[in-house]
């Protein structure tokens, strides 16, 4: 069975590009356009994704808020988070490093993202 990755980003181009590249790399992809929908889908699902690629700056529920909710819920707190964000300032990178297994600043190299995800999921 393929590993499932949830990509959460309010930019349609990112959802499309990252989603397609992950699918071409053999992953099942769940595309989500905001933090509220991400939490709703996780709550309604019987099985968690193997990893979440998460934007930080989104309307309504930010990536920071989503990450905090994931960490406080025993059902979700073991899901690895990879932040994929335009927030490249030192404080955000430092905080993101504590809340995630990886922190990638946009613009990014899609091949590098795939390599890093494969490494996290143990199938490099």
C-alpha positions as CSV (number, residue, x, y, z in Angstrom):
1,X,0.0,0.0,0.0
2,X,1.3,3.5,-0.9
3,X,2.1,6.0,1.8
4,X,-0.4,8.8,2.1
5,X,0.6,12.4,2.2
6,X,-1.7,15.3,3.0
7,X,-0.7,18.6,1.3
8,X,-2.2,21.6,3.0
9,X,-1.7,25.0,1.2
10,X,-4.0,27.8,0.2
11,X,-2.1,28.3,-3.1
12,X,-3.7,26.2,-5.8
13,X,-0.4,26.1,-7.8
14,X,1.5,24.6,-4.8
15,X,-1.3,22.0,-4.3
16,X,-1.2,21.0,-7.9
17,X,2.6,20.9,-8.4
18,X,3.5,19.3,-5.1
19,X,0.5,16.9,-5.4
20,X,1.4,15.8,-8.9
21,X,5.1,15.3,-8.1
22,X,4.3,13.2,-5.0
23,X,1.9,11.1,-7.0
24,X,4.5,10.6,-9.7
25,X,6.8,9.4,-6.9
26,X,4.3,6.8,-5.8
27,X,2.5,8.4,-3.0
28,X,-1.3,8.8,-2.5
29,X,-2.0,12.5,-2.0
30,X,-4.8,14.3,-0.2
31,X,-5.0,17.9,-1.3
32,X,-6.4,20.4,1.2
33,X,-6.7,24.1,0.7
34,X,-6.9,25.4,4.3
35,X,-6.2,24.5,7.9
36,X,-9.8,24.2,8.9
37,X,-10.5,21.6,6.2
38,X,-7.3,19.7,7.2
39,X,-8.5,19.3,10.8
40,X,-12.0,18.4,9.7
41,X,-10.7,15.6,7.3
42,X,-8.4,14.2,10.0
43,X,-11.3,14.2,12.5
44,X,-13.6,12.4,10.1
45,X,-11.0,9.9,8.8
46,X,-10.4,6.4,10.3
47,X,-6.7,6.5,9.2
48,X,-4.1,9.2,9.4
49,X,-1.9,10.3,6.6
50,X,1.7,9.1,6.9
51,X,3.0,12.7,6.6
52,X,1.6,16.3,6.3
53,X,3.1,19.0,4.1
54,X,1.8,22.1,5.8
55,X,1.9,25.8,4.8
56,X,2.0,28.3,7.6
57,X,0.4,31.4,6.2
58,X,-3.2,30.5,5.5
59,X,-6.5,32.3,6.1
60,X,-8.7,31.4,9.2
61,X,-6.6,28.6,10.7
62,X,-2.8,29.0,10.2
63,X,-0.3,26.2,9.9
64,X,1.0,27.1,13.4
65,X,-2.6,26.5,14.7
66,X,-2.9,23.2,12.8
67,X,0.5,22.0,14.1
68,X,-0.5,22.8,17.6
69,X,-3.8,20.9,17.3
70,X,-2.0,17.9,15.8
71,X,0.6,17.9,18.7
72,X,-2.1,18.1,21.4
73,X,-4.2,15.3,20.0
74,X,-2.9,11.7,20.8
75,X,-4.6,10.5,17.6
76,X,-2.5,12.8,15.5
77,X,0.6,13.8,17.4
78,X,2.8,11.1,15.7
79,X,2.1,12.4,12.2
80,X,5.3,14.0,10.9
81,X,4.9,17.6,9.7
82,X,7.0,19.2,7.0
83,X,6.4,23.0,6.9
84,X,6.5,24.4,3.4
85,X,6.2,28.1,3.7
86,X,7.3,31.6,2.6
87,X,8.2,32.4,6.2
88,X,11.9,32.4,6.1
89,X,12.7,34.7,9.1
90,X,15.0,33.3,11.8
91,X,12.2,33.1,14.5
92,X,9.8,31.2,12.2
93,X,12.5,28.8,11.1
94,X,13.4,28.2,14.7
95,X,9.9,27.7,15.9
96,X,9.1,25.6,12.9
97,X,12.1,23.4,13.6
98,X,10.6,22.6,17.0
99,X,7.1,21.9,15.6
100,X,8.0,19.8,12.6
101,X,10.5,17.2,11.3
102,X,11.5,19.6,8.4
103,X,11.1,23.2,7.4
104,X,11.4,24.2,3.8
105,X,11.2,27.9,2.7
106,X,9.5,28.9,-0.6
107,X,10.6,29.2,-3.3
108,X,11.8,25.6,-3.1
109,X,13.2,22.8,-5.2
110,X,10.5,20.2,-5.8
111,X,13.1,17.4,-6.2
112,X,14.7,18.4,-2.9
113,X,11.2,18.2,-1.2
114,X,10.6,14.7,-2.6
115,X,14.1,13.5,-1.4
116,X,13.4,14.9,2.1
117,X,10.0,13.3,2.3
118,X,11.4,10.0,1.2
119,X,14.0,10.2,3.8
120,X,11.5,11.0,6.6
121,X,9.2,8.2,5.5
122,X,12.2,5.8,5.3
123,X,11.9,5.0,1.6
124,X,14.7,6.9,0.0
